[in-house]
Amino acid sequence: MTKILILYYSRTGHVKAMAEQIARGVESVTGCEAVFRTVPPVSTVCEATQDTIPHEGHLYVSHEDLKQCAGLVLGSPTRFGNMAAPLKYFIDSTSDSWLSGVLSGKPAAVFTSTGSLHGGQESTLLSMMLPLFHHGMLLMGLPYSEPELMTTKGGGTPYGASHLAEPDNKRNLDDDEIKLCKAIGRRIANTAKKLHES
């Protein structure tokens, strides 16, 4: 099986919902499997420790997961136009993976959710790409051959899948956002499978 790692941080559940739709796109490609991983929150208390296995939800990511995947889809809510600190904290710990090149040449994509339509979706997606470029990954976006990019009233960008949760965080993924999540999952899976088989 060609394993696609879907690594995300979700505070209110919207990014997790996107990850699940991306996984549907991944697993619509024969021979591809989605692997979910998340990261623990960052504590402001230096002495705080986190259990190695979360009480609920997906498992925490390990450096071995990076080694084992054939492709990576990285997701985070927007924090002032940037990725959330817990995801950045994990990425900052991947120097060994960077030096050994375990992600080099593998396809990658990014996704995000915001409370407002112009709340920094695109800058967050672009900022998430930067460390992936340093890892030598092959960054993929969403082309305008996906018609939902032209019709969406919520999220959706050529830089990656996105979602508008609205300020009260009560807006669920709409049909266009779901289709774009699935599309990016399919794109990564198809590309990873071709690279993996060559």
C-alpha positions in Angstrom: 0.0 0.0 0.0 1.1 3.6 -0.7 0.7 5.4 2.6 -0.2 9.0 2.7 0.3 10.7 6.0 -2.3 13.3 6.9 -0.7 15.2 9.8 -2.9 17.9 11.3 -3.6 20.0 14.4 -7.3 20.8 15.2 -8.6 22.8 18.0 -12.4 23.0 17.3 -12.7 20.0 15.0 -12.9 21.7 11.6 -9.3 20.8 10.5 -10.0 17.2 11.6 -13.2 17.2 9.5 -11.1 18.3 6.5 -8.5 15.7 7.2 -11.2 13.0 7.1 -12.5 14.3 3.7 -8.9 14.4 2.4 -8.5 10.8 3.5 -11.6 9.8 1.4 -9.9 11.3 -1.6 -6.7 9.4 -0.8 -8.5 6.1 -0.4 -10.5 6.6 -3.6 -7.2 5.8 -5.3 -6.6 2.0 -5.6 -3.6 0.9 -3.5 -3.4 4.0 -1.4 -4.0 4.3 2.4 -4.5 7.4 4.5 -2.7 7.4 7.9 -3.9 10.0 10.4 -1.6 11.6 12.9 -1.9 14.7 15.1 0.3 16.7 17.5 -0.3 17.5 21.2 -1.1 21.1 22.3 1.8 23.3 23.4 1.7 24.2 27.1 2.6 27.6 28.6 3.7 25.7 31.7 7.2 24.4 31.2 6.8 21.5 33.5 3.6 20.2 31.7 3.9 16.8 30.1 1.6 15.1 27.7 0.7 11.4 27.6 2.3 9.6 24.6 -1.1 8.4 23.5 -4.0 10.9 23.4 -7.1 10.2 25.3 -9.2 10.5 22.2 -8.8 11.0 18.4 -5.8 10.1 16.2 -2.4 9.1 17.5 0.4 11.6 17.9 2.9 11.7 15.0 6.4 10.2 15.3 9.5 10.8 13.1 9.0 7.2 12.0 5.7 8.2 10.4 7.6 10.7 8.2 10.0 8.0 7.1 7.2 5.5 6.3 4.9 7.8 4.3 4.9 8.1 0.5 3.3 11.5 0.7 2.3 14.1 3.2 -0.8 16.4 3.7 -0.3 19.0 6.4 -3.2 20.8 8.1 -3.6 23.5 10.7 -6.0 26.2 11.8 -4.9 29.7 11.0 -3.2 31.7 13.8 -2.6 35.3 12.7 -1.9 34.2 9.1 0.4 31.4 10.1 0.2 27.7 11.2 -0.7 26.9 14.8 2.2 26.6 17.3 1.7 22.9 18.1 2.3 21.9 14.5 5.2 24.3 14.1 6.7 22.9 17.3 6.7 19.4 15.8 8.1 20.6 12.5 10.9 22.4 14.3 11.9 19.1 15.8 12.4 17.4 12.4 16.1 18.4 11.8 17.1 14.7 11.7 14.5 14.0 9.1 15.7 17.0 7.1 19.4 16.0 7.3 18.7 12.4 6.3 16.3 13.5 3.5 13.5 11.1 4.5 10.8 13.4 2.9 12.9 14.5 -0.1 11.1 13.8 -3.4 7.8 13.0 -1.8 4.6 14.9 -2.8 3.0 17.2 -0.2 0.0 19.5 0.1 -1.5 21.7 2.8 -4.9 22.7 4.2 -6.4 25.1 6.7 -9.5 26.5 8.4 -10.3 30.0 9.5 -13.0 31.9 11.3 -13.3 34.6 8.7 -13.1 34.5 4.9 -10.1 36.8 4.7 -8.5 35.6 7.9 -5.2 34.5 6.5 -6.0 31.3 4.7 -3.6 31.8 1.8 -0.7 33.1 4.0 -1.2 30.2 6.3 -1.0 27.7 3.5 2.1 29.4 2.0 3.8 29.5 5.4 3.1 25.8 5.9 4.8 25.1 2.5 8.1 26.7 3.5 9.4 24.0 5.8 8.2 21.4 3.3 10.4 23.0 0.6 13.3 22.8 3.0 12.6 19.1 3.3 12.8 18.7 -0.5 9.2 17.8 -0.9 7.2 18.3 -4.1 4.5 20.8 -3.3 1.1 20.4 -4.9 -1.9 22.7 -4.9 -5.4 22.7 -6.5 -5.6 23.5 -10.2 -8.6 25.4 -11.6 -9.6 22.2 -13.5 -11.4 21.7 -10.1 -14.5 23.7 -10.9 -15.3 24.3 -7.2 -12.4 26.8 -7.1 -14.5 29.1 -9.3 -17.9 28.6 -7.5 -17.0 28.3 -3.8 -18.6 30.8 -1.4 -16.5 29.4 1.5 -13.0 28.0 1.4 -10.9 26.8 -1.5 -7.6 28.2 -2.9 -5.1 27.1 -5.5 -2.5 26.8 -2.7 -4.5 24.1 -0.9 -7.8 23.1 0.5 -9.4 25.6 3.0 -12.6 26.0 5.1 -14.5 29.0 6.4 -15.7 28.0 9.9 -17.1 31.5 10.6 -16.5 33.5 13.8 -18.6 31.2 16.0 -17.0 28.1 14.6 -20.4 26.6 13.8 -20.2 26.4 10.0 -19.6 22.9 8.7 -17.8 22.0 5.5 -19.9 22.8 2.5 -20.1 20.7 -0.7 -17.5 22.7 -2.5 -15.0 22.5 0.4 -15.6 18.8 0.7 -15.0 18.2 -3.0 -11.8 20.3 -2.9 -10.6 18.3 0.2 -11.2 15.1 -1.7 -9.5 16.4 -4.8 -6.3 17.3 -3.0 -6.3 13.9 -1.4 -6.6 12.2 -4.8 -3.9 14.4 -6.3 -1.4 13.5 -3.6 -2.3 9.8 -3.7 -2.1 9.5 -7.5 1.3 11.3 -7.6 2.7 9.4 -4.7 1.6 6.1 -6.2 3.2 6.9 -9.5 6.5 8.0 -7.8 6.4 4.9 -5.5 5.9 2.5 -8.5 8.6 4.1 -10.7 
